[in-house]
Structures are given as structure tokens and as C-alpha cells.
Amino acid sequence: MTEVSRICPQCGNHFALEARHCSHCGYDMEAALPAPQSMLPALVGKAAAPLLVGAASLAASVGWRLLQTLLSRPAKPSAPPIQVRADAPVRPQSRMRIRITTSWVVGDASGNWRKGHSEQTIEIE
């Protein structure tokens, strides 16, 4: 039966397959191996792109609706300040509500999928 061994790339001598260092010159075989790359940056990059696109779309939609609302209101002429009497009824100020609905789905390389949904309401006086 033949014995399997490694060949040192530095000195060319054979040494045991289980050994980390060459028995003749001391060359470190594991230091010469390339470092394993992590899958995390690839997964973060794949997951971040749809989230950024969704966030940009949401911001553009909210900004557009807010701009339309502000532009559709008639300009108020400047008037002298209103004096309120103590017995006069107080009118409630008009409020604007913006409702934001967000849905997301994230998948990874192993086929695991997660999804979520959230809803926020913003009131502007």
C-alpha cells in the first residue's frame, strides 16, 4: 500500500499529509492557502438593494403627495392677527394625515424567505 504525502512547494521534499509544517524547511502549508471568503457581504448586498429601492420609492411617493397637497392649497392673504375672546368657541385646526404602508420580502442563498408588513400614520398640523 502506498503512503500519501505532501510535496513542499518551497524545498520539494515529501512530508506527512497531516503535518502543517514541512519537516525539512519548516514551510507553513496552511498560511499559503487562500482565506475562505464569507458569504455575508454577498447576502447583505443582495438584500440591501431591494430595501434601498423600496425606501427610495416610499420617500419619493410621500414627498410627491406632500408637494401636491401643499401646491393645491390656496395662498392665504396676510391678515391682521386674530384676537380670541375667552368666551369665543375655538375651532380645531385642520390636520393632514399621511399613511405609509410598507411590505418587504427577503430571501437568502439557501432558499429561506422572510416577509413582513408595517403601517405608519403621520399627522401634520
Residue pairs with C-beta under 8 A, 6 or more apart in sequence:
4 17
5 14
5 15
5 16
5 17
6 14
6 15
6 16
6 17
6 19
6 29
7 13
7 14
8 14
8 15
8 22
8 24
8 25
8 27
8 29
9 27
9 32
10 22
10 25
10 27
11 22
11 24
11 25
11 27
13 22
13 23
13 24
13 25
15 22
15 23
15 24
16 23
19 29
20 28
20 29
20 30
21 27
21 28
21 29
22 29
39 109
42 109
43 108
43 109
47 106
47 108
50 104
50 105
50 106
51 104
51 106
54 102
54 104
58 100
58 102
62 98
62 100
65 98
66 98
69 96
84 90
93 125
95 123
95 124
95 125
96 123
96 124
97 121
97 122
97 123
97 124
98 121
98 122
98 123
98 124
99 119
99 120
99 121
99 122
100 119
100 120
100 121
100 122
101 117
101 118
101 119
102 117
102 118
102 119
102 120
103 115
103 116
103 117
104 115
104 116
104 117
105 113
105 114
105 115
106 113
106 114
106 115
107 113
107 114
